[in-house]
Amino acid sequence: TQMKTAFPFLLQKLKSVPEGLADDSVLKWWSSTFEADSKVGGSLQLFRPSVRLFLSMPAGGAPSECVFSSTTDIVTKKRNRLSEETVEQLTVMRHFFRLQGFQFS
């Protein structure tokens, strides 16, 4: 019920966003908007988790495409009977170790 009544206020705030903001400016705008809203009652605070999730998403699909295409190194002619779960676990482990600086060639 609270979100239903706060939603028109959120839409009104979104209409006031200046066009052409850079990525870091959008984050600053949201931060200042949430801060100002919390001082007058905080109805926008209900949307804070959704906004944080939305703004944290990458703009393109390149990272996920990279992970997807790397599974061709795991699933080969000799390893074509691996289960989906095993392939997923191997892919996650591979990318985790790459982020940690390990090199498996």
Secondary structure as GFF3:
##gff-version 3
##sequence-region A 1 105
A	DSSP	alpha_helix	2	15	.	.	.	ID=ss1
A	DSSP	alpha_helix	23	39	.	.	.	ID=ss2
A	DSSP	three_ten_helix	43	47	.	.	.	ID=ss3
A	DSSP	alpha_helix	48	55	.	.	.	ID=ss4
A	DSSP	alpha_helix	62	74	.	.	.	ID=ss5
A	DSSP	alpha_helix	84	99	.	.	.	ID=ss6
###
